Amino acid sequence: MPDRAPEPSPGADVALQQALADAVEAYGARVREHGEIPPFPGGREIAATDVAITAAAMLRAADVYSFEIAAMFNV
């Protein structure tokens, strides 16, 4: 876990966005082509708050709404 959040700057923000976009595309392709794998490596604990913040921002950016999630997972 990082000791502190990186300082915001246009260059750092773009680099972070690019890294997240690349990781999401690679993970999605891997799961579609070869089946499920855990999203995080063994022993790596990611805070639920960080997951929720990231997931919510990604869903908003992709225009995915709660009723669509329910339909995807038959909830």
DSSP file (Angstrom, degrees, kcal/mol; ACC not computed):
  #  RESIDUE AA STRUCTURE BP1 BP2  ACC     N-H-->O    O-->H-N    N-H-->O    O-->H-N    TCO  KAPPA ALPHA  PHI   PSI    X-CA   Y-CA   Z-CA
    1    1 A M              0   0    0      0, 0.0    45,-0.0     0, 0.0    43,-0.0   0.000 360.0 360.0 360.0 133.0    0.0    0.0    0.0
    2    2 A P        -     0   0    0      0, 0.0     3,-0.1     0, 0.0     0, 0.0  -0.307 360.0-132.8 -61.5 146.3    1.4    3.4   -0.9
    3    3 A D  S    S-     0   0    0      1,-0.2     2,-0.3     2,-0.0     0, 0.0   0.851  86.2  -4.8 -66.3 -34.5    2.5    5.5    2.1
    4    4 A R  S    S-     0   0    0      3,-0.0    -1,-0.2     0, 0.0     3,-0.1  -0.979  85.7 -86.6-154.5 162.4    0.7    8.5    0.7
    5    5 A A        -     0   0    0     -2,-0.3     2,-0.1     1,-0.1    -2,-0.0  -0.425  51.2-104.0 -70.4 144.2   -1.3    9.5   -2.4
    6    6 A P        -     0   0    0      0, 0.0    -1,-0.1     0, 0.0     3,-0.0  -0.401  42.7 -99.2 -65.4 147.1    0.8   10.8   -5.3
    7    7 A E        -     0   0    0      1,-0.1     2,-0.2    -3,-0.1     5,-0.1  -0.465  42.7-111.7 -65.7 134.0    0.6   14.6   -5.8
    8    8 A P        +     0   0    0      0, 0.0    -1,-0.1     0, 0.0     3,-0.1  -0.468  51.9 147.6 -70.2 137.5   -1.9   15.5   -8.5
    9    9 A S     >  -     0   0    0     -2,-0.2     4,-3.1     1,-0.1     5,-0.3  -0.945  57.7-107.9-158.7 154.8   -0.5   17.0  -11.6
   10   10 A P  H  > S+     0   0    0      0, 0.0     4,-2.1     0, 0.0     5,-0.2   0.912 119.5  45.0 -55.4 -43.7   -1.6   16.8  -15.2
   11   11 A G  H  > S+     0   0    0      2,-0.2     4,-2.1     1,-0.2     5,-0.1   0.919 115.6  45.5 -67.1 -43.8    1.3   14.5  -16.2
   12   12 A A  H  > S+     0   0    0      2,-0.2     4,-2.4     1,-0.2    -1,-0.2   0.890 112.7  51.5 -67.4 -38.9    0.9   12.3  -13.2
   13   13 A D  H  X S+     0   0    0     -4,-3.1     4,-2.7     2,-0.2    -2,-0.2   0.916 110.4  48.0 -64.9 -42.7   -2.9   12.1  -13.6
   14   14 A V  H  X S+     0   0    0     -4,-2.1     4,-2.6    -5,-0.3    -1,-0.2   0.908 111.7  50.4 -64.1 -41.3   -2.6   11.1  -17.3
   15   15 A A  H  X S+     0   0    0     -4,-2.1     4,-2.3     2,-0.2    -2,-0.2   0.909 112.3  47.0 -63.1 -41.8    0.0    8.4  -16.4
   16   16 A L  H  X S+     0   0    0     -4,-2.4     4,-2.4     2,-0.2    -2,-0.2   0.924 112.8  49.1 -65.1 -45.0   -2.2    7.0  -13.7
   17   17 A Q  H  X S+     0   0    0     -4,-2.7     4,-2.7     1,-0.2    -2,-0.2   0.910 111.9  49.1 -60.3 -42.8   -5.3    7.0  -16.0
   18   18 A Q  H  X S+     0   0    0     -4,-2.6     4,-2.7     2,-0.2    -1,-0.2   0.913 110.8  49.7 -64.9 -42.5   -3.3    5.3  -18.8
   19   19 A A  H  X S+     0   0    0     -4,-2.3     4,-2.3     2,-0.2    -1,-0.2   0.910 113.3  46.5 -62.8 -42.2   -2.0    2.6  -16.4
   20   20 A L  H  X S+     0   0    0     -4,-2.4     4,-2.7     2,-0.2     5,-0.2   0.931 113.0  49.0 -66.1 -45.4   -5.5    1.9  -15.1
   21   21 A A  H  X S+     0   0    0     -4,-2.7     4,-2.4     1,-0.2     5,-0.2   0.917 112.8  48.0 -60.1 -44.2   -7.0    1.8  -18.6
   22   22 A D  H  X S+     0   0    0     -4,-2.7     4,-2.5     1,-0.2    -1,-0.2   0.918 113.1  48.0 -62.6 -43.7   -4.2   -0.6  -19.7
   23   23 A A  H  X S+     0   0    0     -4,-2.3     4,-2.8    -5,-0.2     5,-0.2   0.912 111.8  49.1 -64.7 -42.7   -4.7   -2.8  -16.7
   24   24 A V  H  X S+     0   0    0     -4,-2.7     4,-2.7     2,-0.2     5,-0.2   0.930 113.3  46.5 -63.8 -45.4   -8.5   -2.9  -17.1
   25   25 A E  H  X S+     0   0    0     -4,-2.4     4,-2.4    -5,-0.2    -2,-0.2   0.920 114.8  46.9 -62.8 -43.5   -8.3   -3.8  -20.8
   26   26 A A  H  X S+     0   0    0     -4,-2.5     4,-2.4    -5,-0.2    -2,-0.2   0.916 114.0  47.1 -65.5 -43.3   -5.6   -6.5  -20.2
   27   27 A Y  H  X S+     0   0    0     -4,-2.8     4,-2.6     2,-0.2     5,-0.2   0.937 113.0  49.1 -63.8 -46.6   -7.6   -8.0  -17.3
   28   28 A G  H  X S+     0   0    0     -4,-2.7     4,-2.5    -5,-0.2    -2,-0.2   0.914 112.6  47.2 -59.9 -44.0  -10.8   -8.0  -19.2
   29   29 A A  H  X S+     0   0    0     -4,-2.4     4,-2.3    -5,-0.2     5,-0.2   0.915 111.9  50.9 -63.8 -42.8   -9.2   -9.6  -22.3
   30   30 A R  H  X S+     0   0    0     -4,-2.4     4,-2.4     1,-0.2     5,-0.3   0.924 113.2  44.6 -61.6 -45.5   -7.5  -12.3  -20.1
   31   31 A V  H  X S+     0   0    0     -4,-2.6     4,-2.0     1,-0.2    -2,-0.2   0.914 113.8  49.6 -67.7 -43.3  -10.7  -13.2  -18.3
   32   32 A R  H  < S+     0   0    0     -4,-2.5    -1,-0.2    -5,-0.2    -2,-0.2   0.899 120.2  36.1 -61.2 -40.5  -12.8  -13.3  -21.6
   33   33 A E  H  < S+     0   0    0     -4,-2.3    -2,-0.2    -5,-0.2    -1,-0.2   0.788 135.3  16.0 -85.9 -29.3  -10.2  -15.5  -23.3
   34   34 A H  H  < S-     0   0    0     -4,-2.4    -3,-0.2     1,-0.3    -2,-0.2   0.423 105.0-104.1-131.0   0.0   -9.0  -17.8  -20.5
   35   35 A G     <  -     0   0    0     -4,-2.0    -1,-0.3    -5,-0.3    -2,-0.1  -0.224  58.2 -25.2  97.4 171.2  -11.5  -17.6  -17.6
   36   36 A E        +     0   0    0     -4,-0.1    -5,-0.0    -2,-0.1    -4,-0.0  -0.188  51.2 172.1 -62.0 142.3  -11.6  -16.0  -14.2
   37   37 A I        -     0   0    0    -10,-0.1    -6,-0.1     0, 0.0    -2,-0.0  -0.965  44.6 -90.3-139.4 153.2   -8.5  -15.1  -12.2
   38   38 A P        -     0   0    0      0, 0.0     4,-0.1     0, 0.0     0, 0.0  -0.369  31.4-133.8 -61.6 143.9   -8.3  -13.1   -9.0
   39   39 A P  S    S+     0   0    0      0, 0.0   -12,-0.0     0, 0.0    -3,-0.0   0.740  87.5  44.8 -73.4 -21.0   -7.9   -9.4   -9.6
   40   40 A F  S    S-     0   0    0      4,-0.0     3,-0.1     6,-0.0     6,-0.0  -0.914  92.4-103.3-124.2 149.7   -5.1   -9.0   -7.0
   41   41 A P    >   -     0   0    0      0, 0.0     3,-2.1     0, 0.0    -1,-0.0  -0.323  52.1 -83.2 -68.5 153.0   -2.1  -11.1   -6.3
   42   42 A G  T 3  S+     0   0    0      1,-0.3     3,-0.1    -4,-0.1     0, 0.0  -0.265 116.2  19.2 -54.4 136.2   -2.1  -13.4   -3.3
   43   43 A G  T 3  S+     0   0    0      1,-0.2     2,-0.7    -3,-0.1    -1,-0.3   0.293  92.7 119.9  86.1 -10.2   -1.1  -11.7   -0.1
   44   44 A R    <   -     0   0    0     -3,-2.1     2,-0.6     2,-0.0    -1,-0.2  -0.801  49.1-158.4 -92.2 116.4   -1.9   -8.2   -1.5
   45   45 A E        -     0   0    0     -2,-0.7     2,-0.5    -3,-0.1    -3,-0.0  -0.839   6.3-168.9 -97.5 124.1   -4.6   -6.5    0.6
   46   46 A I        -     0   0    0     -2,-0.6     5,-0.0   -45,-0.0    -6,-0.0  -0.950  29.3-112.6-111.5 129.2   -6.5   -3.7   -1.2
   47   47 A A     >  -     0   0    0     -2,-0.5     4,-2.1     1,-0.1     3,-0.2  -0.315  16.1-130.5 -63.1 138.9   -8.8   -1.6    1.0
   48   48 A A  H  > S+     0   0    0      1,-0.2     4,-2.8     2,-0.2     5,-0.2   0.850 108.9  57.4 -58.2 -35.3  -12.5   -2.0    0.3
   49   49 A T  H  > S+     0   0    0      2,-0.2     4,-2.6     1,-0.2    -1,-0.2   0.914 106.3  48.4 -62.8 -42.5  -12.8    1.8    0.2
   50   50 A D  H  > S+     0   0    0     -3,-0.2     4,-2.2     2,-0.2     5,-0.2   0.897 112.5  48.7 -64.9 -40.1  -10.2    2.0   -2.6
   51   51 A V  H  X S+     0   0    0     -4,-2.1     4,-3.0     2,-0.2     5,-0.2   0.935 112.8  47.7 -63.5 -46.1  -12.0   -0.7   -4.5
   52   52 A A  H  X S+     0   0    0     -4,-2.8     4,-2.5     2,-0.2     5,-0.2   0.909 112.3  48.6 -63.7 -43.6  -15.3    1.0   -4.1
   53   53 A I  H  X S+     0   0    0     -4,-2.6     4,-2.0     2,-0.2    -1,-0.2   0.936 116.5  42.9 -60.9 -47.3  -14.0    4.4   -5.2
   54   54 A T  H  X S+     0   0    0     -4,-2.2     4,-2.4    -5,-0.2    -2,-0.2   0.926 115.1  48.1 -67.1 -46.2  -12.2    2.9   -8.3
   55   55 A A  H  X S+     0   0    0     -4,-3.0     4,-2.6    -5,-0.2     5,-0.2   0.914 112.0  49.6 -62.3 -43.4  -15.1    0.7   -9.3
   56   56 A A  H  X S+     0   0    0     -4,-2.5     4,-2.3    -5,-0.2    -1,-0.2   0.914 112.3  47.5 -63.4 -43.0  -17.7    3.5   -8.9
   57   57 A A  H  X S+     0   0    0     -4,-2.0     4,-2.3    -5,-0.2    -1,-0.2   0.898 113.1  48.8 -65.3 -40.0  -15.6    5.9  -11.0
   58   58 A M  H  X S+     0   0    0     -4,-2.4     4,-1.8     2,-0.2    -2,-0.2   0.911 111.1  49.5 -66.7 -42.1  -15.0    3.2  -13.7
   59   59 A L  H  <>S+     0   0    0     -4,-2.6     5,-2.8     2,-0.2     4,-0.2   0.910 112.4  48.1 -64.4 -42.0  -18.7    2.4  -13.9
   60   60 A R  H ><5S+     0   0    0     -4,-2.3     3,-1.4     1,-0.2    -2,-0.2   0.929 111.1  50.7 -62.0 -44.7  -19.7    6.1  -14.2
   61   61 A A  H 3<5S+     0   0    0     -4,-2.3    -1,-0.2     1,-0.3    -2,-0.2   0.816 113.4  45.3 -64.2 -30.9  -17.1    6.6  -16.9
   62   62 A A  T 3<5S-     0   0    0     -4,-1.8    -1,-0.3    -5,-0.1    -2,-0.2   0.347 111.7-120.1 -93.6   5.4  -18.4    3.6  -18.9
   63   63 A D  T < 5 +     0   0    0     -3,-1.4     2,-0.5    -4,-0.2    -3,-0.2   0.892  58.2 155.1  55.4  43.3  -22.0    4.7  -18.4
   64   64 A V      < -     0   0    0     -5,-2.8     2,-0.2    -6,-0.1    -1,-0.2  -0.889  24.3-161.8-101.4 130.4  -22.9    1.4  -16.6
   65   65 A Y    >>  -     0   0    0     -2,-0.5     4,-1.9     1,-0.1     3,-1.0  -0.701  31.8-103.7-114.2 163.6  -25.9    1.7  -14.2
   66   66 A S  H 3> S+     0   0    0      1,-0.3     4,-2.5    -2,-0.2     5,-0.2   0.835 118.7  54.9 -57.7 -37.2  -27.1   -0.4  -11.3
   67   67 A F  H 3> S+     0   0    0      1,-0.2     4,-1.8     2,-0.2    -1,-0.3   0.844 107.7  51.0 -67.6 -29.8  -29.9   -2.0  -13.3
   68   68 A E  H <> S+     0   0    0     -3,-1.0     4,-2.2     2,-0.2    -2,-0.2   0.882 109.3  50.2 -71.4 -37.9  -27.4   -3.1  -15.9
   69   69 A I  H  X S+     0   0    0     -4,-1.9     4,-2.0     2,-0.2    -2,-0.2   0.925 109.6  51.4 -64.3 -43.2  -25.2   -4.6  -13.2
   70   70 A A  H  X>S+     0   0    0     -4,-2.5     5,-2.3     1,-0.2     4,-0.5   0.906 110.7  48.7 -59.9 -41.0  -28.2   -6.5  -11.8
   71   71 A A  H ><5S+     0   0    0     -4,-1.8     3,-0.5     1,-0.2    -1,-0.2   0.884 109.4  52.5 -66.5 -38.2  -29.0   -7.8  -15.3
   72   72 A M  H 3<5S+     0   0    0     -4,-2.2    -1,-0.2     1,-0.2    -2,-0.2   0.870 121.1  31.7 -63.9 -37.0  -25.4   -9.0  -15.9
   73   73 A F  H 3<5S-     0   0    0     -4,-2.0    -1,-0.2    -5,-0.1    -2,-0.2   0.247 106.1-119.5-108.8  11.6  -25.3  -10.9  -12.6
   74   74 A N  T <<5       0   0    0     -3,-0.5    -3,-0.2    -4,-0.5    -4,-0.1   0.889 360.0 360.0  52.0  45.4  -28.9  -12.0  -12.4
   75   75 A V      <       0   0    0     -5,-2.3    -4,-0.1    -6,-0.2    -1,-0.1   0.408 360.0 360.0 -91.2 360.0  -29.4  -10.1   -9.1
